[in-house]
Amino acid sequence: MTRLTPIAAALSLAFASQLATAATSAFGNFTPLASSVPAGALPEEAPLQLGSPKFSQVSIADRSTQLANGQFNSGNWDMIDTNRTGADAGRYLYTVFETGQAGIQRYDRHSGNMVSMWASPAAAPALNSTRSFDASRWTPFGTYLTAEESWGSQPQPYGRLFELINPTEANGIGNVVHRNAVARVSHEGLAFDKNNNLYYIDELNGGSIYRYSSATPTDGATYFDGGVNAVLRVGDGNTPNATGAFSWVAFTDASGAALPGAVSITDPNGVTSVDGRASTNVAAYKGTDYQRPEDLEIQTLANGDQILYVATTTTHEVYSMNLATGMMNTFVSRSTVDLATGLAVGNAFTNPDNLAIDADGNIYIIEDQPGGMADIWFANDVDRDGVAESIARWASLSTIGAEPTGLYFDVTDPNVAFLNVQHPSSGVDRMIQITAAVPEPETYAMMLAGLGLLGTIARRGRRRV
């Protein structure tokens, strides 16, 4: 087992920040936390132990205020995204309620107001209900997507993807449409590549990874009118948790209708849809099984290749898929080195759930754990080969009964991020803003010197091998 010296660990973290070339975000400049913060040790208004004294935090919205203002708010605030395009890009933050009566809310960064834009007309299991919104993704067409993390025994009306078609509406009243061309699964992560393919997952032990390729990929008005749904297959698809060369196996035609042998269902509301889970367990369309795939994030490399990252909670792994070369690797696992110790991270890294990417392309991994055990990890992948050399505990959540979720790095300011604190025992979900103070020029100079020392250490190490 390779062990890093403390100085090598610190310098490799500086190298991970790539301040020599990017220097756009200060979030990569921190000291790895050695352990999780104790549960309840910090106030709920400032619930994070952060890896740098130059990081600050403030609660900008909370559920109790929403309820006091007469807003519908069923709690369990989940993933966050912003309006990434348009004249007011970055003004609004969107998040969802992962409850039996789901909904969408919007935070206005100009006014500081949070409004519930749309709410399920009824609570599950009513036929007109929506439940367990989890996904949160801005589209290339200026709309917003969410979806239900709920699918299983039939009949049931869930497993749907929804589009909020007027997310910047001044009056805050949303119009939500079910987009039935996307197969039904237990949704969580959503991600678009540069060709406007939409990736999604089925959150299940034995769940798969999917791609929707619209028949009209550049036309937002017809994007969801029809397209091919396909499942990821590594090898022959029969080896769970596989890595290596992958392909996409279509199970619908270009209109979104099931191919022969694939499974369609008619739900209790009379809507006929393709069952993604059942279809990709059919031999002809067999997809590779992963263990609770959850969030997705896409990173664009300097050469234009795109890497799709996938967190799998049960196996405590994050995978990386190079969409250009068709190769899948294990990005992070319990065998990955913890920079705080120089040893394999082991069970200190548990239940990876959400993913986020900062302005420098660094990947962050958020655990699905209760306060006092829930950490956010920074992945150190210096050469961007899709296999992290190490990870470091970047932040830790104290709030009792809660988990951190929805970490999102601002597209308009590389030194601002947002995080939701979900389902605390107090019942007061919160949105936290995290800000990194920008280092002075002399700090960058010291880091550049450190990079040179790291190179010397690495060369000496290779000569000793």
C-alpha positions as CSV (number, residue, x, y, z in Angstrom):
1,M,0.0,0.0,0.0
2,T,1.4,3.4,-1.0
3,R,1.5,6.0,1.8
4,L,2.0,9.7,1.1
5,T,4.1,11.8,3.4
6,P,2.2,14.7,4.9
7,I,4.0,17.3,2.8
8,A,3.4,15.2,-0.4
9,A,-0.3,15.0,0.5
10,A,-0.6,18.7,1.0
11,L,1.2,19.5,-2.2
12,S,-0.7,17.0,-4.2
13,L,-3.9,18.7,-3.0
14,A,-2.5,22.0,-4.2
15,F,-1.7,20.4,-7.5
16,A,-5.3,19.0,-7.7
17,S,-6.5,22.6,-7.7
18,Q,-4.5,23.2,-10.8
19,L,-3.9,26.8,-9.7
20,A,-0.9,27.0,-12.1
21,T,-3.2,27.0,-15.1
22,A,-6.8,27.7,-13.9
23,A,-6.7,29.8,-10.8
24,T,-10.4,30.5,-11.1
25,S,-11.8,29.0,-7.9
26,A,-10.4,29.1,-4.4
27,F,-12.5,26.1,-3.3
28,G,-9.6,23.7,-4.1
29,N,-7.4,25.4,-1.5
30,F,-8.1,23.7,1.8
31,T,-6.7,21.4,4.4
32,P,-8.3,17.9,4.4
33,L,-10.4,17.3,7.5
34,A,-9.2,14.3,9.5
35,S,-12.6,13.2,10.6
36,S,-16.3,14.0,10.6
37,V,-17.7,16.8,12.7
38,P,-19.7,15.5,15.8
39,A,-23.4,15.5,15.4
40,G,-25.1,18.6,16.8
41,A,-21.8,20.3,17.4
42,L,-22.6,23.3,15.2
43,P,-25.7,25.5,14.9
44,E,-28.2,24.6,12.2
45,E,-27.7,28.1,10.7
46,A,-24.0,27.3,10.1
47,P,-23.9,23.5,10.1
48,L,-20.7,22.7,8.2
49,Q,-17.2,22.2,9.4
50,L,-15.3,23.5,6.4
51,G,-11.7,22.7,5.3
52,S,-10.5,26.3,5.2
53,P,-10.9,29.3,7.5
54,K,-11.3,31.3,4.3
55,F,-14.6,29.5,3.6
56,S,-17.7,31.0,5.1
57,Q,-21.3,29.9,5.3
58,V,-24.7,31.5,5.7
59,S,-28.3,30.2,5.7
60,I,-30.1,32.0,2.9
61,A,-33.5,30.2,3.1
62,D,-35.3,27.8,5.5
63,R,-38.5,25.9,5.6
64,S,-39.9,27.5,8.7
65,T,-39.8,30.9,7.0
66,Q,-41.5,29.5,4.0
67,L,-44.3,28.1,6.1
68,A,-44.6,31.3,8.0
69,N,-45.0,33.2,4.7
70,G,-47.9,30.9,3.8
71,Q,-45.9,29.0,1.1
72,F,-46.6,25.4,0.4
73,N,-43.5,23.5,1.6
74,S,-43.5,19.8,2.2
75,G,-39.8,19.7,3.1
76,N,-37.0,17.3,2.1
77,W,-35.3,19.9,0.0
78,D,-33.1,18.0,-2.5
79,M,-31.0,18.8,-5.6
80,I,-30.2,22.4,-6.7
81,D,-29.7,24.0,-10.1
82,T,-29.8,27.5,-11.6
83,N,-31.0,29.1,-14.8
84,R,-27.7,28.6,-16.5
85,T,-28.6,30.5,-19.7
86,G,-30.5,33.6,-20.7
87,A,-30.3,37.3,-19.8
88,D,-30.7,36.6,-16.0
89,A,-28.4,33.6,-15.9
90,G,-27.6,32.6,-12.3
91,R,-30.3,34.7,-10.8
92,Y,-32.5,31.8,-9.6
93,L,-31.8,28.7,-7.7
94,Y,-34.3,25.8,-8.1
95,T,-34.8,23.0,-5.7
96,V,-37.4,20.3,-5.1
97,F,-39.4,18.5,-2.4
98,E,-38.6,14.8,-2.1
99,T,-41.8,13.9,-0.4
100,G,-45.2,12.2,-0.9
101,Q,-46.5,15.6,-2.1
102,A,-43.7,16.8,-4.3
103,G,-43.1,20.3,-5.6
104,I,-40.6,22.9,-7.0
105,Q,-39.4,26.1,-5.4
106,R,-37.3,28.9,-6.6
107,Y,-34.9,31.2,-4.7
108,D,-34.4,34.7,-6.2
109,R,-30.8,35.8,-5.5
110,H,-31.7,39.4,-6.3
111,S,-34.5,39.8,-3.8
112,G,-33.7,37.0,-1.3
113,N,-37.2,35.5,-1.7
114,M,-38.1,31.9,-2.0
115,V,-41.4,30.9,-3.7
116,S,-43.0,27.5,-4.3
117,M,-43.6,27.6,-8.1
118,W,-45.5,24.3,-8.3
119,A,-46.9,21.7,-6.0
120,S,-48.5,18.3,-6.5
121,P,-52.3,18.7,-6.4
122,A,-52.5,15.9,-3.8
123,A,-50.4,13.6,-1.7
124,A,-49.5,10.1,-2.8
125,P,-51.1,7.7,-3.4
126,A,-53.8,9.8,-5.0
127,L,-53.9,9.4,-8.8
128,N,-53.3,13.1,-9.4
129,S,-50.3,13.1,-7.1
130,T,-46.6,13.4,-7.8
131,R,-44.0,12.2,-5.4
132,S,-40.3,12.2,-4.5
133,F,-39.0,14.8,-6.8
134,D,-35.2,14.5,-6.7
135,A,-33.6,15.4,-10.0
136,S,-32.8,19.1,-10.7
137,R,-31.3,20.1,-14.1
138,W,-31.5,23.1,-16.3
139,T,-31.9,22.2,-20.0
140,P,-30.0,23.7,-23.0
141,F,-33.4,25.2,-24.0
142,G,-34.0,27.4,-21.0
143,T,-36.3,25.1,-19.1
144,Y,-36.0,23.0,-15.9
145,L,-36.3,19.3,-15.3
146,T,-37.1,17.2,-12.3
147,A,-38.3,13.7,-11.9
148,E,-39.8,11.2,-9.5
149,E,-37.5,8.9,-7.5
150,S,-40.2,6.3,-7.2
151,W,-40.8,3.2,-9.3
152,G,-41.6,-0.4,-8.6
153,S,-44.6,-2.7,-8.4
154,Q,-47.3,-2.0,-10.9
155,P,-49.8,-0.4,-11.2
156,Q,-48.6,3.0,-10.1
157,P,-48.5,6.5,-11.8
158,Y,-44.9,7.4,-10.8
159,G,-41.4,7.2,-12.3
160,R,-42.0,10.2,-14.5
161,L,-39.8,13.0,-15.8
162,F,-41.3,16.6,-15.7
163,E,-40.4,19.8,-17.4
164,L,-41.0,23.2,-15.9
165,I,-41.5,25.1,-19.1
166,N,-41.6,28.7,-17.6
167,P,-38.9,28.6,-14.9
168,T,-38.2,32.4,-14.9
169,E,-41.9,33.4,-14.9
170,A,-42.0,36.7,-13.0
171,N,-45.1,35.8,-11.0
172,G,-43.5,32.6,-9.8
173,I,-46.4,30.3,-10.9
174,G,-44.9,27.3,-12.7
175,N,-46.3,25.2,-15.6
176,V,-45.2,21.6,-15.3
177,V,-45.5,19.0,-18.1
178,H,-44.9,15.2,-18.0
179,R,-42.4,14.2,-20.7
180,N,-43.5,10.7,-21.6
181,A,-40.8,10.0,-24.2
182,V,-38.3,9.3,-21.5
183,A,-38.8,5.8,-20.0
184,R,-40.1,5.4,-16.5
185,V,-37.6,4.5,-13.8
186,S,-36.7,5.7,-10.3
187,H,-35.0,8.9,-11.3
188,E,-32.3,10.9,-9.6
189,G,-29.4,12.2,-11.6
190,L,-29.9,14.0,-15.0
191,A,-27.1,15.3,-17.2
192,F,-26.9,16.7,-20.8
193,D,-23.8,16.2,-22.9
194,K,-22.6,18.6,-25.6
195,N,-24.8,16.9,-28.2
196,N,-27.9,17.3,-26.0
197,N,-28.2,13.6,-25.2
198,L,-29.9,13.3,-21.8
199,Y,-28.5,10.8,-19.3
200,Y,-30.5,9.3,-16.4
201,I,-30.4,6.4,-14.0
202,D,-32.7,4.0,-12.2
203,E,-32.0,4.2,-8.5
204,L,-32.1,0.6,-7.4
205,N,-29.8,-2.1,-6.3
206,G,-29.4,-3.6,-9.8
207,G,-30.4,-0.4,-11.5
208,S,-28.9,0.8,-14.8
209,I,-27.7,3.9,-16.5
210,Y,-29.6,5.3,-19.5
211,R,-29.5,7.8,-22.4
212,Y,-32.3,9.6,-24.2
213,S,-31.4,10.8,-27.7
214,S,-34.0,13.2,-29.0
215,A,-35.1,13.0,-32.7
216,T,-34.8,16.8,-32.6
217,P,-31.8,17.5,-30.3
218,T,-31.5,21.2,-31.0
219,D,-35.2,22.1,-30.8
220,G,-36.5,22.7,-27.3
221,A,-40.1,22.9,-28.5
222,T,-40.0,19.3,-29.8
223,Y,-37.1,17.8,-27.8
224,F,-39.4,15.5,-25.8
225,D,-41.8,14.7,-28.6
226,G,-39.8,11.5,-29.4
227,G,-36.4,9.9,-29.1
228,V,-34.4,6.8,-28.6
229,N,-34.0,5.4,-25.0
230,A,-30.9,3.2,-24.6
231,V,-29.2,1.5,-21.7
232,L,-25.6,1.2,-20.9
233,R,-24.0,-2.2,-21.5
234,V,-20.5,-3.1,-20.4
235,G,-19.4,-6.3,-22.1
236,D,-22.4,-8.6,-22.5
237,G,-24.3,-6.8,-19.7
238,N,-24.4,-9.8,-17.4
239,T,-21.6,-8.7,-15.0
240,P,-22.8,-6.3,-12.3
241,N,-20.7,-3.2,-11.6
242,A,-18.5,-3.8,-14.6
243,T,-15.9,-1.5,-16.0
244,G,-14.3,-1.5,-19.5
245,A,-15.6,-0.9,-23.0
246,F,-19.3,0.0,-23.1
247,S,-22.0,0.4,-25.7
248,W,-25.6,1.7,-25.7
249,V,-28.5,-0.7,-26.4
250,A,-31.7,0.9,-27.7
251,F,-35.0,-0.4,-26.3
252,T,-37.2,2.2,-27.9
253,D,-37.5,3.5,-31.5
254,A,-37.0,7.1,-32.6
255,S,-40.5,8.0,-31.5
256,G,-39.9,6.7,-28.0
257,A,-42.1,3.6,-28.5
258,A,-41.0,0.2,-27.1
259,L,-39.1,-2.0,-29.5
260,P,-40.4,-5.6,-29.8
261,G,-39.9,-7.4,-26.5
262,A,-39.5,-4.3,-24.5
263,V,-42.0,-3.6,-21.8
264,S,-44.8,-0.9,-21.9
265,I,-47.2,-0.2,-19.1
266,T,-50.5,1.7,-18.8
267,D,-50.7,3.4,-15.5
268,P,-53.8,4.0,-13.4
269,N,-54.3,7.4,-15.1
270,G,-54.5,5.6,-18.5
271,V,-51.0,6.9,-19.7
272,T,-49.0,4.3,-21.6
273,S,-45.2,4.5,-21.1
274,V,-42.1,2.4,-21.6
275,D,-40.9,0.7,-18.4
276,G,-37.2,1.3,-18.5
277,R,-36.4,-1.1,-15.6
278,A,-38.4,-4.0,-16.9
279,S,-37.3,-3.5,-20.5
280,T,-33.6,-3.6,-19.7
281,N,-33.9,-6.8,-17.7
282,V,-35.1,-8.5,-21.0
283,A,-32.2,-10.4,-22.5
284,A,-32.2,-8.6,-25.8
285,Y,-31.9,-5.2,-24.0
286,K,-30.0,-6.3,-21.0
287,G,-28.2,-3.4,-19.3
288,T,-25.3,-3.6,-16.9
289,D,-26.5,-3.5,-13.3
290,Y,-25.1,-1.1,-10.7
291,Q,-25.9,-0.8,-7.1
292,R,-28.1,2.2,-6.5
293,P,-26.8,4.5,-9.1
294,E,-27.7,8.0,-8.1
295,D,-26.3,11.4,-9.2
296,L,-24.7,12.3,-12.6
297,E,-22.3,15.0,-13.5
298,I,-20.5,15.7,-16.8
299,Q,-17.0,17.2,-17.1
300,T,-15.5,18.5,-20.4
301,L,-11.7,17.9,-20.8
302,A,-9.3,20.1,-22.6
303,N,-9.4,17.9,-25.7
304,G,-13.2,18.2,-25.9
305,D,-13.9,14.7,-24.5
306,Q,-16.6,14.5,-22.0
307,I,-16.6,12.3,-18.8
308,L,-19.9,11.2,-17.3
309,Y,-19.5,10.6,-13.5
310,V,-22.0,8.2,-11.8
311,A,-22.2,7.7,-8.0
312,T,-23.4,4.3,-6.7
313,T,-24.4,4.3,-3.1
314,T,-24.5,0.7,-2.1
315,T,-21.0,-0.2,-3.4
316,H,-19.5,3.1,-2.2
317,E,-18.1,3.9,-5.6
318,V,-18.1,6.6,-8.3
319,Y,-17.6,5.6,-11.9
320,S,-16.3,7.7,-14.8
321,M,-17.4,7.1,-18.4
322,N,-15.5,8.7,-21.3
323,L,-18.3,9.3,-23.7
324,A,-15.8,9.8,-26.6
325,T,-13.7,6.6,-26.1
326,G,-16.4,4.4,-24.7
327,M,-14.5,3.3,-21.7
328,M,-15.7,3.1,-18.1
329,N,-13.5,3.2,-15.0
330,T,-13.8,3.2,-11.3
331,F,-13.2,6.9,-10.4
332,V,-13.3,6.6,-6.6
333,S,-13.8,3.6,-4.2
334,R,-12.8,2.7,-0.7
335,S,-9.4,1.8,-2.1
336,T,-8.7,5.4,-3.1
337,V,-6.1,7.2,-0.9
338,D,-7.4,9.6,1.7
339,L,-5.1,12.7,1.6
340,A,-5.5,13.2,5.3
341,T,-3.8,9.9,6.2
342,G,-2.0,8.7,3.0
343,L,-3.8,5.4,3.3
344,A,-6.8,3.8,1.6
345,V,-9.9,5.8,2.7
346,G,-11.8,2.6,3.7
347,N,-15.2,2.9,5.4
348,A,-14.6,6.6,6.1
349,F,-16.0,7.0,2.6
350,T,-19.6,5.7,2.8
351,N,-22.8,6.0,0.6
352,P,-21.7,8.5,-2.1
353,D,-24.9,10.1,-3.4
354,N,-24.6,13.5,-5.0
355,L,-21.9,14.9,-7.3
356,A,-20.9,18.4,-8.1
357,I,-18.2,20.1,-10.2
358,D,-16.5,23.4,-9.6
359,A,-15.2,26.0,-12.0
360,D,-11.9,24.3,-12.3
361,G,-13.5,20.9,-13.2
362,N,-12.9,19.3,-9.8
363,I,-15.4,16.7,-8.7
364,Y,-17.0,16.7,-5.3
365,I,-18.8,13.7,-3.8
366,I,-21.5,14.1,-1.2
367,E,-22.4,11.3,1.2
368,D,-25.9,10.1,2.0
369,Q,-25.3,9.9,5.8
370,P,-26.8,11.5,8.9
371,G,-25.3,14.6,10.5
372,G,-22.1,13.7,12.4
373,M,-21.2,11.2,9.6
374,A,-22.1,13.0,6.4
375,D,-19.1,14.3,4.6
376,I,-18.3,16.1,1.3
377,W,-15.2,14.8,-0.5
378,F,-12.9,16.5,-3.0
379,A,-11.6,14.2,-5.7
380,N,-8.0,14.7,-6.7
381,D,-7.6,13.7,-10.4
382,V,-4.6,15.6,-11.6
383,D,-4.3,14.0,-15.1
384,R,-8.1,13.9,-15.7
385,D,-7.9,10.3,-16.7
386,G,-11.1,9.4,-14.9
387,V,-9.3,7.6,-12.0
388,A,-8.8,9.8,-8.9
389,E,-5.4,9.6,-7.3
390,S,-6.8,10.5,-3.9
391,I,-9.8,12.1,-2.1
392,A,-10.0,14.6,0.7
393,R,-12.7,15.4,3.2
394,W,-13.7,19.0,2.2
395,A,-16.6,19.6,4.5
396,S,-18.7,17.8,7.1
397,L,-22.3,18.3,8.2
398,S,-23.3,18.5,11.9
399,T,-27.1,18.8,11.8
400,I,-28.8,16.0,13.6
401,G,-31.0,13.8,11.4
402,A,-30.0,15.6,8.2
403,E,-28.0,14.8,5.1
404,P,-26.2,17.3,2.8
405,T,-27.6,17.3,-0.7
406,G,-27.6,19.3,-4.0
407,L,-24.2,20.9,-3.8
408,Y,-24.0,23.3,-6.7
409,F,-21.2,25.6,-7.7
410,D,-22.3,29.0,-9.0
411,V,-21.9,29.5,-12.8
412,T,-21.5,33.3,-12.4
413,D,-19.0,33.3,-9.5
414,P,-16.4,30.5,-9.1
415,N,-16.1,31.2,-5.4
416,V,-19.7,30.7,-4.4
417,A,-21.6,27.4,-3.9
418,F,-24.9,26.3,-2.4
419,L,-26.0,23.3,-0.5
420,N,-29.3,22.0,0.9
421,V,-29.6,20.5,4.4
422,Q,-32.3,17.9,4.0
423,H,-34.8,16.4,6.5
424,P,-33.2,17.5,9.8
425,S,-34.8,16.3,13.0
426,S,-35.9,19.9,13.6
427,G,-38.0,19.8,10.4
428,V,-36.3,23.0,9.2
429,D,-34.6,22.2,5.8
430,R,-32.2,24.9,4.8
431,M,-30.2,26.3,1.9
432,I,-26.7,27.2,2.8
433,Q,-24.4,29.6,0.7
434,I,-20.7,28.8,0.9
435,T,-18.2,31.4,-0.1
436,A,-14.5,31.1,-0.6
437,A,-12.3,34.2,-0.1
438,V,-10.0,34.7,-3.1
439,P,-6.3,34.2,-2.2
440,E,-3.9,37.0,-2.5
441,P,-1.3,36.9,-5.4
442,E,1.5,35.9,-3.0
443,T,-0.5,32.8,-2.0
444,Y,-0.7,31.7,-5.6
445,A,3.1,32.2,-5.8
446,M,3.6,29.9,-2.8
447,M,1.4,27.3,-4.3
448,L,3.3,27.4,-7.6
449,A,6.5,26.8,-5.6
450,G,4.8,23.9,-3.9
451,L,3.9,22.4,-7.3
452,G,7.6,22.4,-8.2
453,L,8.4,20.6,-4.9
454,L,5.7,18.1,-5.6
455,G,7.3,17.3,-9.0
456,T,10.7,16.8,-7.3
457,I,9.1,14.4,-4.7
458,A,7.4,12.4,-7.4
459,R,10.6,12.1,-9.5
460,R,12.6,10.9,-6.5
461,G,9.9,8.5,-5.6
462,R,10.0,6.9,-9.1
463,R,13.8,6.6,-8.9
464,R,13.5,4.6,-5.7
465,V,10.9,2.1,-7.2
